[in-house]
């Protein structure tokens, strides 16, 4: 997630500057064909191009709106996870105890039970994040060689690659008991199994009279909400923006970019010999504006790619981890994730 108010010029060029090159080349070719090869019939009415451009703008606007909805829903999901996690820690500390037992457990024993449930929840957070970062076939990392290479560079220089040294894959094993970790890693969806383990332990606590029926139900409701939020996140991850929208948007934009020089070159030719060449920068700029609109939506529709536009999942996981460990007075409290290069991941 970018935290600066605006992109600086360098960041803007890194994001979309390369498109200026081929747009300028295409504009130059069109002007050369019209002016120096004297093939005047390539010029088409400007009104035709304007109609196509208007349609493309509306279509890209619709697509970008859907892409933003996916991004914003992802952020709301993680906001709910943050709130639910805090409620989980607070309720565990308030509910688990000797109120309903005939033979009281010691305070250290109660604290160990709460710590196990809190640590297992932290493991769930990091595991959910890892599962959401697994690439799918429609994400940029699995596209053409050039796009995949560019995406890897962006991930490394401006995405989750900035977090080297801030995070390692031991988060799951560090927050689970040794035998439990070995058992869980054999499952396909580890995050789901972790919540199931939480539910089974609540059942044991009820059988041991460490919680009553009311507290059992309330804690189980929180786990059910975690399941709901996980399912919502998986829906965004595993169901793309319908590809007919993305394909049609790219097709319509390509048609518009192809026709744009031929709709403007005759207009600029009226300005004189040198006026014709003025069409090149103008056409390039207009085309680049449309390409930018397409790119903004394209890089917003998948909010779990590890790119700089993504939801800052690691930062949110770390915030929850700190909050929960401070609740249980744990000594192993990590530092918050700090932004790097204007990006918070």
N, C-alpha and C positions, 0 to 999 in steps of 0.2 A: 504494500500500500504506500503510495506516494504521500508524504506528509507536507511537502512544500506547497504553497498556494498555486504556483504555476510551474510549468516546465521551463527550464532555461533553454537558450538557443541550442546549446550542445546536446542536451537531452532530447530536444525535439528533432534534431537532425539524426541522432542515433535511432530514433523511433521510426522516422518516415523520410529522412533526407535522401535515401538512395532512390526513391521513386521520382525525385526531380530529374535524375539523369535520363531515364528512359522516356519520361514525358517530354523533356526538351529535345531528345533525339527524334521522337515521333513527330513533334511539332515542326522541327527543322526539315524533316523529310517531306512533310506535306507542303510546306512553303516552297521548297526546292522544286517539287513536282509541278506545282501551280505556276511558279514564277519563271523558273529557268528552263524547265522542259516544256513550258507553255501549254500544259494540258489543262485548259480552263474548265473542261467539263467535270472535273472532280469536285468543283465547288457545288455545294448544296444550299438550299434556302436556310437562312439562320433560324427562321421560325420553327423549322422541323427539329433542329438540334435543341432549341429552347424547350419545345414540348417534351422531348425525350429527357432532357436534363431535369425538368420539373418532376416528371414521373419518377426518375431515379432518386431525386432528393426525397420525395415522399416515401418511397419504398425503403431507402436506407434509414430514414428517420424512424419508420415503423420497426425495422429490424433492430436498430440501436435501442429503442425503447424496451423491446423484449430482452435484449442483452442486459440492460441496466436492471430490469426486474429480477433477473437471475442473480446478478451480483448483489443487489440489495437484500434479496431473500437469504442469500448465503450469510450476509452480515447479521441479519436478524436471528438466524439459526444459532450462530455462535454467541450472540448476545444472550439468547435464552439459555445456552449451555453455561455461560458465565454466571447468570443469576441462579440457575438450578444448582450449580456446583457449590455456591456459597450457602444456599439453603441446605444442601446435603451435609456440609460440614457442621453448620450450626445446629441442625436437628439431631445429628448423631451425638454431639456433645450434650445436648439437652435431654435426649430421650433414653439413651443407653445407660442403664444404672441398676441399682439394687432395690428400686422402689417396690418391685413386685416379687422379689426373691425371699425365700425363707432363710437361705444361707447366703450371706453377702460375700461378694468377691472383693478382693482388695482393690484399692484405687489404681495401682499399677496394672492390674489385670484388666480393669475396665478401659484404661487408657490404651493398652495394647490392642484391644478389640477395635476401638475407635480408630486407632492409627492404621490398622490393617485395612479397614473399610475406606479410609481416606486415601491411603497409598494406592489401593487398587483402583480407585476412581481416577487418580492422577495418571496411572498407567493407561486407563481407558482413554483419557484425553489425548495423550501422545500417540496411542495406537490409532485412534480415529483420524488424527491428522495424517499419519503415515499412509493409511489406507486411501484417504482422499487425494493424496499427492501421487498415487500410482497412475501413470499415464494411460489414457484411453486412445483408441484408434483415430478419433476425430480431433484430438488436440494437436497443437502446433508441432510438438516434439516428434510426432509420427507422420508428418506430411513430407513433401518433397525434400530432396537432399539439401537444397539451399535454405528452405524455411526451417528445417530441422537443425541445421548448423547454426543459423541465426538465433533460433530459440535456445539452443544450448548455451550460446554465448551470453544471451540475455539472462538466462537463469543463473549462470555463474557470476556475471559481473553486476547484475542489478536485482537478482531474485534471491532464492534461498541459498545460492552460492555465497552470499555475503555473510551467512551465519556459520561458516566454518569456525570451529572453536567454541561456538555458543551452544551447540547441540550435538549429541551423538546418539547412536541407535541403542544405547544401553538403558534408555529411559524406561523401557518396558520391564527389563529384568531387574532394574534397581528398585522398582516400586512393587514388585511381586515377590512372594516367597519362592524359594528355589524350586521346590517340587511343583508348585503351581505354574511357574513360568515354563518349565519343561513340558507340562501337560497342555498348556494353552497354545503353544506355537505349532501344534500339529493341526489346528483348525483352520478352515478357510477364512472365516470372518472372526478374527480374534476379539475385536471390539464387542461384538454381540455376546460372545462367550464370557467376557469379563463382567458385563452387566448381569448375565445369568448367575455368575458366581456371587455377585453382590446379593441378588435375590435369595439364593440358597442360604447365604449366611444370615440374612434377616430371618429366614424361617428357623434357623438354629437358635438365634437369639430369642425368638418368641417361645420356642420349646424350652429354653433355659430360664424363662421368665425375666429376661433382661430388658424386654420391652413388652407392653401389653398389646391387645388387638388394635386399639386406636393408633398407637405409635407405629405398629407394624404396617398398617394400611397407609399412613401418611408417608412413611419412608418409601414404601413400594410405589406410591404415586410419583415420587421424584424419579425413581428408576424408570418408571413407565414413560415419563416425560423425556428422559435421556434417550430412550429407545425412539421416541417420536422425532426428536431433533436429529438423531443419527440417520433415521430413515429419510428425513427431508434432505439432509446433506447428500446422502447417497443418491437420491432422486436427481439432484442437480448434476452430480458427478457422472452418473451412469446413463442419463438421458439428455442428449445434446439439444441445443436449439435445432428444431427440425431442419435437416440438411437441404430441403427444397428451398427454404428461405435463404440460407447462406449461398447456395448455388445460383439461385435466380438473381440475388443481389450482385454477385460477382459478374454474372453474365450481362446484366443490364448496365452495370458500370463500365464493363469492357466495350460494349456497343457505343455508349456515350463518348468514352475517351477516343475510340476509333473515329467517330464522326465529327467530333468537336473541331479539329483543325480545318476540315473542309467546309464547316459552316461559318468560320470566322475569317478565313484567309482572304476571301473576296472583299469583305468589309474593310480590312486593313490595307488591301491593295489600292483602295481609293485614296489613301493618304499619300501615295507617291511611291517612288522606288524603294526608299529606305523604310517607309511605313509598313511595307509588307513584312519585313523582318521583325517589326515590333510585335507581330502576332505571336512569335515564338515564346517570349517570356509571359505574355498574357495568357496564351493557351496553356502553357506549363503551369502557371499559377492556378488557373481555374480547375484544371485536371487534378492538381495536387490537393486542392480543397476537397474535392469529391473522394479522392483516395483516402485522405485523412479521416473523413467521416466513416468510411468503410472500415478502416483499421481500428478506430476507437471502439466500434461495436464488436468487431472480430476478436479483439483482445480483452473484452469485458464479459463475453458470454460464458467463459469457462473460468470460474473464480478460484479453482483449486489446481492450478498448473505449476505453481512455484515461480511465477513471473511477478514482476514488480507491481502489477495492477491487482494482484490477488488479495484475498482476505488475509490479514496478518495472524494466521493461526498459531504460529509458535509464540508470538507475543502474548496472545490470549491464553494459551496453555500455561505459559510461565506465570502470568498474572494470577491465574487460578491456583497454580501450585504454591505460589508465595502466600496467597490468602489462606489456603487450607492449612498449610504447615504452620503458619503463625497462629491459627486458631488452636491447634493442638500443641502449641509450644514446642514445636520440633526445632532441632538445632541445625538441620541440613537445609537451610533456606538459600536458594540460588539468587543471583542478581537478576533484575528485570532485563528484558531484551531492549536494547537501545537501537534507534534508527542508524543506518549507515548509508551514506551517499543519498540522503533524503528519502530512504526507503525503510519502512518498518515491515518485517515479515513475521 
